[in-house]
Every structure is written in C-alpha cells, then in structure tokens.
Amino acid sequence: MRTFSFVAHGFRTARRHPRLVMIVWLAPLIPALILTGLIASNLGPTLGRSLFSQGILDGSAFTVFMEFRTSPADALAPLMGRGILVMGVLSLLVQIILSAGIVEVLVGPGPPNPFLTGIRCNTARFLRSALVFLVPTAVAAAAAGLTVKGAGLLAEHFADGRWDLAGIAAAGVVFIVLWAPADLAYDLSRVAAVRHDHTSMLRGFFRALMVILKKPGTFVPLYLVFLALPLLLLALYSAFRQPWTPGTIFAIVFLALIHQIVMAIRAFFKIGFWAAEAEVFRDLGQPPFCRGKRMARLGFLQPDEAGQGEVDLGLATADPN
C-alpha cells in the first residue's frame, strides 16, 4: 500500500533530522517542568512526610489530591485555572512557531539556517491558518457535544447508563470523522504555502480539503496510521505504568526517564508524520493550494531556467531541487 511507503519515507526523513526531533521533544518539556515546579513548591511544604504523601506513594494520588484541593492549605487555584489555560495557549503558539520551522526544513527551498528562516518567514501565515482551522475544530467539537447530550437524554429516558458510555464513544467517532479531513487540509495547505511561498491560507485550506475528500483511499489509511501509532505507544506505556506505583527516589527517576523516552518517540512520530504528509504532497504533484486569486487570474509568464519556453508561475509544480 502507498500509505506504508509514505509513512516509511517519513520515518527515514525523521531519522535524518535528529535536531528537529530534539526540538519537538523539548518544546512541551520546558513549560511542563515550569508548571510542575510551581505545583511542587505549593505541595511540598504542605504534604511533606504526612499521611497524605504516604497515600500518594501507595497509589491513592487522585483521592489525596482532591482532599488537598478542598483543604485550607490549598493554594493551587491560580495554577489549576488560569495558569493551565495560559500554559495551554503558550504551548499552542510554540507548536505553531515550531511547525513554521519544521515545514521549511522538510519542503522549503533550502536557504541557510532553514529552521530559523522558516520561523521568520512562515509564522504569520501559519497563525492565520490556525485561525481558519479553529472553525472546523469548533464545529467538530459542537457535534461531539451534541452527540454526548443526545446519549444522555436517551440514558435518562431508558434509565440505562450504558447509553452514556455509548454516547462518549459515538462522540469520539463523530469528532474524528469531522475533524480529520480538516486536520489534513490544515497541514497540506501549510506545506503548499511554504513550498510555493504563497500566502492565501483560507483558499489553501479549502482547496486542500477538496482534494482530501476526493481521495479517501489515500488519506483515510494515512490518518488511521497517524492515530494508531501514538495510541499504541500510549497503550504500551500505560500497560507498563499501571501495575505499580513508584515509592522510592530511584523508582521515580526511572519512571520519569521512561516517560521522557515515550515523549521522545512521540516527537519522532511528529516529524515522521510531517515528512509523510510532505511526501503525499509531492505525490499529488505539489499543487499550489495557497495561490492567491489575483495571481491565478494574471497567470503571468516568465522563461524557465532551462530556456525551454515559458511556464505559468501560478501553476508550475516541478521541484527545482
């Protein structure tokens, strides 16, 4: 299947870019360490060597945490509310900025320092693309919420809690079915924008979406792989993590090391998936999804580099490299 050739190419490309993998691995680690340090500075003096801390080591972390949140010693409200929201927004911005550099490295014309060049040249259009992507994301989330609500009404009507569970599962399916094509279009439009140095992100999104909907045989298996590999990695980690609770410094450090290995593998997957999408884009003929309407109408011409006539710059898709 072509899907596995695309993914294999993506992973081979990721192996050739260990620095990109390291950057993607460190990006969520640093804000997580900051947030964890703030929480630890609040929890440490209160819990110390108390029975609460012993309960955490025994595996009752959730119960202990909820009791702490309702106690007078709790001072986590700024961190658990606005703090997490601010960290989430900052993390999203960081991911968009990093993507601007990653895509430049993978599909750009190859200027000096392509990662930094990509951040400088692509961040603004990637931010506009993210605003476009928020709309289908909100639609998919609303549809999933309505599905859960409908299942809840059925559970009340039939007095059967299994409808709630079925509603949650159905909501996940509804969200993925609506969101996955938009997610792929979001990525492909950004790849096209960098490859051709175009800036019409709204048109690019819908042009890419139309191509994706017309080629389900290519994109459905690809996205299933994108979903399955991280879920399989998470399942393996959960199977390793679930049976035991670390109770010593050595065990805690060992668990943290294993967790960071998992995060590094996820970062490798991310670079591999970007490279796989770039390969799909090349297989499609590198269509100029983000070409502006005015550029397409003018269709201006100039001699090609080989001196073999003229080419339409708005439609040319050959790889100069």
Helices and strands as residue ranges (DSSP letters): H 2-15, H 18-47, H 51-57, H 61-69, H 77-78, I 79-83, H 84-107, H 114-158, H 162-196, H 201-214, H 216-241, H 249-283, H 293-298, E 301-303, E 310-312
